[in-house]
Every structure is written in structure tokens, then in C-alpha cells.
């Protein structure tokens, strides 16, 4: 069975105040008997390691949040570009008298070619800069 940390640290400012100030923390730990709910004390190394792990975890979560925001903005921009492209496709189709539902593709040399329904497997208008294949 594995041991897991399931406790919460109580900041020093929230700890119960003592009326007597011990000479040192080590001396206080040796003199004071543990309270009934106290199981023991972390070593300074353990405290430092846990604080470092928590700090790094918080930094990574903040970065994830930043990346999620960036992802959202990028997806929004992609949608804007798709709408812009569809507007161009509609304008070109109207200018050339291409009926709705007719698929076409813009070749790299600027020519427009019809796409057969059997090869595309899609409905609607097309457009783009790359040749098929």
C-alpha cells in the first residue's frame, strides 16, 4: 500500500499562537509532546521539496491556462479565415455563374476546374489553391 500526502499545510500565520517562544524549532520539537492529532513533523528538506513541487505544479497550470487562451484565440482566427474564404468562394461562384452545389477547385495557375462528385465525396462548393491529387 502506498502512502500519499492528503494533508494541507497550515501557514504559520494560521497556526495557534504560543505564549512562550522556544529557543529554537528543534528544541521546541524535542520539548513539546505531539498533540493527539499530530503524527510527526516534516524535515526541512521534505518541506522544501514539497513546496518546490507545489510551486512548479502551479507554474505549469498557469502555463496550461495561457496555452488554452492562445488556443482559443487561434481557433477563433481560423474560423474568421474560413468565413473569409467562404465569402470569396461565394463571390467567385456568382461571378462565374457556377450553380449552388457544384464543386470546383481553384488551381495554382488560377484556373477553376469542376470536381466530379464521385472523386470528391463532398457536397457544396469548393475552392482552394492546391491541385487535386
Phi and psi in degrees as GROMACS dihedral restraints (atoms count N, CA, C in turn):
[ dihedral_restraints ]
;  ai    aj    ak    al  type     phi  dphi    fc
    3     4     5     6     1   -92.5    20    10
    4     5     6     7     1   148.0    20    10
    6     7     8     9     1   -89.4    20    10
    7     8     9    10     1   136.8    20    10
    9    10    11    12     1  -128.0    20    10
   10    11    12    13     1   152.8    20    10
   12    13    14    15     1   -83.4    20    10
   13    14    15    16     1   119.9    20    10
   15    16    17    18     1  -130.8    20    10
   16    17    18    19     1    22.5    20    10
   18    19    20    21     1  -108.4    20    10
   19    20    21    22     1   166.6    20    10
   21    22    23    24     1  -116.8    20    10
   22    23    24    25     1   138.3    20    10
   24    25    26    27     1   -76.1    20    10
   25    26    27    28     1   140.7    20    10
   27    28    29    30     1   -99.7    20    10
   28    29    30    31     1   117.9    20    10
   30    31    32    33     1   -57.3    20    10
   31    32    33    34     1   150.7    20    10
   33    34    35    36     1   -55.8    20    10
   34    35    36    37     1   -33.3    20    10
   36    37    38    39     1   -69.3    20    10
   37    38    39    40     1   -21.8    20    10
   39    40    41    42     1   -95.6    20    10
   40    41    42    43     1    -7.9    20    10
   42    43    44    45     1   -71.2    20    10
   43    44    45    46     1   152.1    20    10
   45    46    47    48     1   -62.0    20    10
   46    47    48    49     1   139.3    20    10
   48    49    50    51     1   -77.4    20    10
   49    50    51    52     1   140.8    20    10
   51    52    53    54     1  -102.4    20    10
   52    53    54    55     1   143.7    20    10
   54    55    56    57     1   -79.2    20    10
   55    56    57    58     1   -25.5    20    10
   57    58    59    60     1  -108.2    20    10
   58    59    60    61     1   136.6    20    10
   60    61    62    63     1   -92.6    20    10
   61    62    63    64     1   118.2    20    10
   63    64    65    66     1   -71.0    20    10
   64    65    66    67     1   157.1    20    10
   66    67    68    69     1   -66.3    20    10
   67    68    69    70     1   -38.7    20    10
   69    70    71    72     1  -152.7    20    10
   70    71    72    73     1   162.6    20    10
   72    73    74    75     1   -66.3    20    10
   73    74    75    76     1   -37.9    20    10
   75    76    77    78     1   -63.9    20    10
   76    77    78    79     1   -42.3    20    10
   78    79    80    81     1   -65.3    20    10
   79    80    81    82     1   -40.4    20    10
   81    82    83    84     1   -64.9    20    10
   82    83    84    85     1   -40.2    20    10
   84    85    86    87     1   -65.7    20    10
   85    86    87    88     1   -37.5    20    10
   87    88    89    90     1   -71.8    20    10
   88    89    90    91     1   -36.1    20    10
   90    91    92    93     1   -81.0    20    10
   91    92    93    94     1   -42.7    20    10
   93    94    95    96     1   -83.4    20    10
   94    95    96    97     1   127.9    20    10
   96    97    98    99     1   -71.1    20    10
   97    98    99   100     1   146.4    20    10
   99   100   101   102     1   -63.9    20    10
  100   101   102   103     1   143.1    20    10
  102   103   104   105     1   -67.0    20    10
  103   104   105   106     1   163.6    20    10
  105   106   107   108     1   -61.2    20    10
  106   107   108   109     1   -29.6    20    10
  108   109   110   111     1   -95.0    20    10
  109   110   111   112     1    -5.9    20    10
  111   112   113   114     1   -82.8    20    10
  112   113   114   115     1   129.7    20    10
  114   115   116   117     1   -97.9    20    10
  115   116   117   118     1   -21.2    20    10
  117   118   119   120     1   161.2    20    10
  118   119   120   121     1  -166.8    20    10
  120   121   122   123     1  -129.8    20    10
  121   122   123   124     1   146.3    20    10
  123   124   125   126     1   -74.1    20    10
  124   125   126   127     1   146.7    20    10
  126   127   128   129     1   -76.8    20    10
  127   128   129   130     1   160.9    20    10
  129   130   131   132     1   -57.2    20    10
  130   131   132   133     1   -35.4    20    10
  132   133   134   135     1   -65.6    20    10
  133   134   135   136     1   -41.7    20    10
  135   136   137   138     1   -65.5    20    10
  136   137   138   139     1   -42.4    20    10
  138   139   140   141     1   -59.7    20    10
  139   140   141   142     1   -46.0    20    10
  141   142   143   144     1   -63.9    20    10
  142   143   144   145     1   -44.3    20    10
  144   145   146   147     1   -61.6    20    10
  145   146   147   148     1   -46.4    20    10
  147   148   149   150     1   -65.0    20    10
  148   149   150   151     1   -40.6    20    10
  150   151   152   153     1   -63.6    20    10
  151   152   153   154     1   -39.9    20    10
  153   154   155   156     1   -65.2    20    10
  154   155   156   157     1   -43.6    20    10
  156   157   158   159     1   -62.5    20    10
  157   158   159   160     1   -46.0    20    10
  159   160   161   162     1   -62.4    20    10
  160   161   162   163     1   -42.3    20    10
  162   163   164   165     1   -62.8    20    10
  163   164   165   166     1   -45.0    20    10
  165   166   167   168     1   -65.6    20    10
  166   167   168   169     1   -39.0    20    10
  168   169   170   171     1   -61.1    20    10
  169   170   171   172     1   -43.7    20    10
  171   172   173   174     1   -64.4    20    10
  172   173   174   175     1   -39.6    20    10
  174   175   176   177     1   -63.1    20    10
  175   176   177   178     1   -42.8    20    10
  177   178   179   180     1   -65.9    20    10
  178   179   180   181     1   -40.1    20    10
  180   181   182   183     1   -63.3    20    10
  181   182   183   184     1   -37.2    20    10
  183   184   185   186     1   -64.6    20    10
  184   185   186   187     1   -41.2    20    10
  186   187   188   189     1   -64.7    20    10
  187   188   189   190     1   -40.0    20    10
  189   190   191   192     1   -59.3    20    10
  190   191   192   193     1   -43.9    20    10
  192   193   194   195     1   -60.1    20    10
  193   194   195   196     1   -43.2    20    10
  195   196   197   198     1   -62.1    20    10
  196   197   198   199     1   -41.8    20    10
  198   199   200   201     1   -68.4    20    10
  199   200   201   202     1   -35.9    20    10
  201   202   203   204     1   -63.8    20    10
  202   203   204   205     1   -40.3    20    10
  204   205   206   207     1   -65.0    20    10
  205   206   207   208     1   -45.1    20    10
  207   208   209   210     1   -61.2    20    10
  208   209   210   211     1   -43.3    20    10
  210   211   212   213     1   -58.2    20    10
  211   212   213   214     1   -44.9    20    10
  213   214   215   216     1   -61.1    20    10
  214   215   216   217     1   -43.8    20    10
  216   217   218   219     1   -65.7    20    10
  217   218   219   220     1   -40.6    20    10
  219   220   221   222     1   -65.4    20    10
  220   221   222   223     1   -43.0    20    10
  222   223   224   225     1   -63.6    20    10
  223   224   225   226     1   -37.0    20    10
  225   226   227   228     1   -63.2    20    10
  226   227   228   229     1   -41.8    20    10
  228   229   230   231     1   -66.1    20    10
  229   230   231   232     1   -39.5    20    10
  231   232   233   234     1   -60.3    20    10
  232   233   234   235     1   -43.7    20    10
  234   235   236   237     1   -62.3    20    10
  235   236   237   238     1   -41.7    20    10
  237   238   239   240     1   -60.0    20    10
  238   239   240   241     1   -43.6    20    10
  240   241   242   243     1   -65.6    20    10
  241   242   243   244     1   -38.0    20    10
  243   244   245   246     1   -65.0    20    10
  244   245   246   247     1   -39.9    20    10
  246   247   248   249     1   -65.7    20    10
  247   248   249   250     1   -40.4    20    10
  249   250   251   252     1   -62.8    20    10
  250   251   252   253     1   -44.8    20    10
  252   253   254   255     1   -62.6    20    10
  253   254   255   256     1   -42.2    20    10
  255   256   257   258     1   -62.9    20    10
  256   257   258   259     1   -36.6    20    10
  258   259   260   261     1   -61.8    20    10
  259   260   261   262     1   -43.6    20    10
  261   262   263   264     1   -63.3    20    10
  262   263   264   265     1   -43.0    20    10
  264   265   266   267     1   -60.0    20    10
  265   266   267   268     1   -45.0    20    10
  267   268   269   270     1   -63.0    20    10
  268   269   270   271     1   -44.2    20    10
  270   271   272   273     1   -62.9    20    10
  271   272   273   274     1   -44.7    20    10
  273   274   275   276     1   -64.4    20    10
  274   275   276   277     1   -43.5    20    10
  276   277   278   279     1   -59.9    20    10
  277   278   279   280     1   -44.5    20    10
  279   280   281   282     1   -64.6    20    10
  280   281   282   283     1   -44.5    20    10
  282   283   284   285     1   -61.1    20    10
  283   284   285   286     1   -38.3    20    10
  285   286   287   288     1   -92.6    20    10
  286   287   288   289     1    -2.0    20    10
  288   289   290   291     1    71.3    20    10
  289   290   291   292     1    29.7    20    10
  291   292   293   294     1   -80.3    20    10
  292   293   294   295     1   126.6    20    10
  294   295   296   297     1   -68.7    20    10
  295   296   297   298     1   150.2    20    10
  297   298   299   300     1   -58.0    20    10
  298   299   300   301     1   140.8    20    10
  300   301   302   303     1    89.7    20    10
  301   302   303   304     1   -10.5    20    10
  303   304   305   306     1   -84.0    20    10
  304   305   306   307     1   127.8    20    10
  306   307   308   309     1   -90.5    20    10
  307   308   309   310     1   138.3    20    10
  309   310   311   312     1  -145.4    20    10
  310   311   312   313     1   164.4    20    10
  312   313   314   315     1  -137.3    20    10
  313   314   315   316     1   140.3    20    10
  315   316   317   318     1   -91.4    20    10
  316   317   318   319     1   123.3    20    10
  318   319   320   321     1   -82.5    20    10
  319   320   321   322     1   165.4    20    10
  321   322   323   324     1   -63.1    20    10
  322   323   324   325     1   -26.9    20    10
  324   325   326   327     1   -85.0    20    10
  325   326   327   328     1     1.1    20    10
  327   328   329   330     1    96.8    20    10
  328   329   330   331     1    -5.4    20    10
  330   331   332   333     1   -79.6    20    10
  331   332   333   334     1   153.8    20    10
  333   334   335   336     1  -113.7    20    10
  334   335   336   337     1   131.1    20    10
  336   337   338   339     1  -125.5    20    10
  337   338   339   340     1   146.5    20    10
  339   340   341   342     1   -73.3    20    10
  340   341   342   343     1   146.7    20    10
  342   343   344   345     1  -109.5    20    10
  343   344   345   346     1   130.4    20    10
  345   346   347   348     1   -73.2    20    10
  346   347   348   349     1   145.7    20    10
  348   349   350   351     1   -61.8    20    10
  349   350   351   352     1   -35.3    20    10
  351   352   353   354     1   -66.3    20    10
  352   353   354   355     1   -36.8    20    10
  354   355   356   357     1   -83.3    20    10
  355   356   357   358     1   -25.1    20    10
  357   358   359   360     1   -91.8    20    10
  358   359   360   361     1   -39.4    20    10
  360   361   362   363     1    70.6    20    10
  361   362   363   364     1    13.5    20    10
  363   364   365   366     1  -125.7    20    10
  364   365   366   367     1   158.6    20    10
  366   367   368   369     1  -109.1    20    10
  367   368   369   370     1   156.5    20    10
  369   370   371   372     1    99.8    20    10
  370   371   372   373     1  -177.7    20    10
  372   373   374   375     1   -80.8    20    10
  373   374   375   376     1   156.5    20    10
  375   376   377   378     1  -124.1    20    10
  376   377   378   379     1   178.6    20    10
  378   379   380   381     1   175.2    20    10
  379   380   381   382     1   154.5    20    10
  381   382   383   384     1   159.5    20    10
  382   383   384   385     1   174.8    20    10
  384   385   386   387     1  -107.2    20    10
  385   386   387   388     1    -4.2    20    10
  387   388   389   390     1  -104.0    20    10
  388   389   390   391     1   141.1    20    10
  390   391   392   393     1   -71.2    20    10
  391   392   393   394     1   154.3    20    10
  393   394   395   396     1   -66.7    20    10
  394   395   396   397     1   154.4    20    10
